[in-house]
Amino acid sequence: MAARDRLIVGLDLSSQAEAERMVATLGDAVGFYKIGMQLSFSAGLGFARELVQSGKRVFLDMKLLDIPNTVAHAVEAIADMGVTFTTIHAYPQAMRAAVAGRGGSGLKLLGVTVLTSLDDTDLVETGYASGVGDLVLRRAAQAADIGMDGLICSPVEVAAIRATTGNALELITPGIRPAGADHGDQKRAATPASAVRNGADRLVVARPVIQAEDPRAAAERIVAEIESVTK
């Protein structure tokens, strides 16, 4: 995989106009974009279709979790949009429904293991008995058995998942912060080079690119850092 194809830029912006300007600014430096809740609710899902039609690849980050019938039909509708990836919280029941809803389409399903803003203390507060590491590995094994295509996981867990599931799942990591960047609300973060070196296939980067003084240059630096450890 080319280094540039490993970078997914998160369009975590408040309007379609802002997103369109960012895509224009980034130009051919970026070919893969994530559209999450913020932009979906402010601009609607039509923008995702427009990006696909323009030749860009789209990761629609919906983090689905509902009763099986609802998840299956939601995934079926997403598959018709032509996007590359969508996300489902990695609960076995929801993942099974998503695989059924995907059918024979080319949509790839990613299980969200544990959000990168959470740590062991947060899981205890939520009521989980296990820590982040144990829960991530359990959900990774379940995702592989169920037939998911990949996982969203923090760069901290990538190496352990690779050791237990091999290449059965594509590993996509948010929580990416270039050296010296503010981690913000990310509690389990790593640099681009570290994440890829540990086994990440693709990196999702939002704030370090879209909030940079020169977003295109920021994206190019990340691509160059990825290339430095993959060539």
N, C-alpha and C positions, 0 to 999 in steps of 0.2 A: 504494500500500500504506500502510495506517495505521501510524503510528510504533510503536504497541503490538505490531502484528503482526511487526515487524522484530526484536523481542527474543525470543531463545530462552534460557531459563534452564537451565543444566546442573545436574541433580540428582546431583552428585558426592558422594553420601552413603553411609553404611555399612549402612543397613538400610531396609526398606520403611517401618517406623514413622517414622523420621526424615524420609523423603521425603514421607510423607503429611502430617506436621506442617508441613513447609515449603510444600507445595502449599496447605494450609489457611491458613497465614499469609499467603501471597502473594495468595490469593483471586483476584478478577477483575483484579488488576493484571497478571497474566501468564496468557497462554493457550496458550503453546507451551513445551514442555519437552524437553530432551535427556536421554536415558538412555544412559549409557555402560557400560563394562566393570565398574566398581566396583559400581554398583547392580544390574546384571544378574547378577553372580556372587553377590551377597549376598541379593538379593530374588527372583531369577528373573524371567523375562520376563512373567509374569502381570500384574505391576504395570503394564507398558506397555499391555497390553490394557485394564486397568481405567481408566487415564487416558483412553484413547481413548473408552471407553464413557461416561465422565463428561463428554465434550464438549471435552476438551483435545486439542491437536495434539501429536504426539510425533515426535521425531527420535531414531531408534534408532541410536546411534553404535557400530557393530560393527567398522568398519575391516577388512572382509573381505579376505583374501588367501590363496588356496589354489589347488589345481588347478581347471581350468574346471568340471568336473562338480560338485565340491563347492560352488563359489561359486554356480553357477546354481541348484542345489537349495536352498541357504541363502536366496538372494534370493526364490525362489518361496515358501518358508515365511514369510519376513518379510512378503511382500506380503499374505498371508492375515491378518495381525495388524491391519491397518487403520492402520498408522502412516503418517506423511507422507513422511519421509526415512529413508534408511539410507546408510551410507558403505562405500566400497570403496577400498582403496589403489589409486592411479591407475597401475597397471601395465596396459598395453594388453590382455593376455590376460585378466586378471581383470575389467576393465571390459566387454569383449565378452561374457564369460560372464554377468555381472550383467544386461546389457541383454537377453540371451536369456532368462534366468530370470525377469525382471520381466514379460515377455510383454505382455499388454494391460491389466495392472492399473494402478491409479493411483499406485503407489509411485514416488517420485522418487529417483533415484540420484545420489549425490554422490561425486565422486572426491577422495580426500585427496591433495593435491599433495606438500607437504613439511611435516612436523609443525612447529608453531610453537616447539617447544623446541630446534630444530636450527638451526645456522648453517653457513657455508661450512666451517669447521674440522671440524665434526661429519661433514659429507658426505665430506670427504677421508679422515677416519678410517674411514668406512664403505666406502670404495673407489670413490666416484663421482669422475669426472674434472671434471664441471661444478660450478659454484656453485649456490646456492639459486635465484637469479633465473633462470638459464638452464634449470634443471631444471623449475621451476614452469611456465614458459612452454611448454616442450616438452610437458609433461603436460596443460596446458590445451588446447593444440591437438589433442592426441590424443583427449582426452575429448570435445571438440566433434565431431570426425570420427566417433567411435564411437557417439554418440547419448546420452551421459550428460546428465542434467538440470542439473547444477551442479557446483561445486567447493567444497571446504574449503581455504581458503588464508589466509595471514596478511594482516592489513590492509596490510602493507608492499608486497605484490605486487598489490593489487587494481587500482590504476590501470593498471599495465602489462598485466594480463590483459584489462581492458576495452579497452585500445588495440589489442590483437591479436585478440580474439575478439568484440568488440562486446557485444551482448546475447544471444549464443547460449547462455550459461550463467548460471545463478543463482549468485551469489557469496556464500558464507556464511563469516564470519570469526570464529574464536576469537581468543584473545590480546588480548581487549579489556580495557583497564584505564582506569577514570576517572582524570582528572588527579590526581596525587599518590598514587595507589594503588601498592602494592608489586607489581612485575612477577613476583615468584616465579621459576618456572622458564621463563617465557616470554621468548624472546630476540628475537622479532619481534612487538612489541605496538604498540597505538595506542589513543587515546581513542575513545569511541563516535562523537563528532562527526567526527573525522578519518577514521575508517573509512568512514562513510556518505558523507561528502563525496568521498572517493576512488572511490566506486562500489560499495561493499558493499550487498547487498540485505538481509541479515539478520546479526545479531550473536549469537554464542553467549557468554554470560557466566555463569560459575559462582561462583567464590570471591568476587568483589566483591559478589555478592548474597547467597549462602547463608551466608557468614561475617560478614555485616554485623550490627551491633547491632540494626538494624531492617531486615530484608530487604525488606519491602514498600516502605518509603521509598527504599531503594537502587534497587529496580527502577523506581520512579516517576521517580527522578532521571535514570536512563538513558533512559527513554522521553521525558522532557522534553528531554534533550540531543539525542536523535535528531530529535525534532519541530522543534527549533530550526534544523536545517539541511535539513529536507525540506519545510516548509510554504511 
